[in-house]
Amino acid sequence: MGKNNTKTLMQFAAFAMVLTVATMVKEATSMSICNMDTNDMQKCRPAITGNNPPPPLDECCVVVRAANLGCLCRFKFYLPILGIDPSKVAALVAKCGVTTIPRGCQA
């Protein structure tokens, strides 16, 4: 795996964790985490689950682009504990056209 791919995976690992937590919450209430509403995170769930996730919907990409990725990166080391595959998160972010890598996310 190339150095650039590894950096991307690490940078957006936290994003996956937040998405997973949000999908587990079934209450109607929502909260904001790193500029993302937990209810809006549900829009991205299909794009990061399963063996062959479908491309993200436009609504999901709006959520991804609005997220504070630097904030989310603080949680990247917890993803393996939660059983999250960081490559699916990195793919989601790339498919949504996010190319800026926050400095705090670099491996």
Summary of the structure (lengths in Angstrom):
residues: 107
radius of gyration: 12.5
end to end distance: 13.3
largest distance: 41.2
contacts: 324
relative contact order: 0.27
helix: 61%
strand: 4%
